[in-house]
Amino acid sequence: MRALILFKLIFLTMFAQAQTLSGTVRTAKGKPIIGASITLKDTYDGATTDSTGHFSFVTTEKGEHVLVITAVGYVGVEETINLN
């Protein structure tokens, strides 16, 4: 019984420290870019845009990171962000 309770506490702590990054990737003319890849540089955290250009993913990273956005046929973008 103690192991189960400890597991639940650790699991809840992990979620308390995570945060969600979300947004929409669009062209300069405002059209959504489908299938764009969004990642935090040098991590495994990221997502791919849906049919409306929207993405969302959860990360436990903190501090300053580089958000990398790439898509076939487009110039990639790197933007420095601060995760609190």
PyMOL commands that set and color helices and strands:
alter all, ss='L'
color gray80, all
select helices_A, chain A and resi 2-17
alter helices_A, ss='H'
color red, helices_A
select strands_A, chain A and resi 19-24+37-40+46-48+54-59+63-70+77-83
alter strands_A, ss='S'
color yellow, strands_A
deselect
rebuild
show_as cartoon
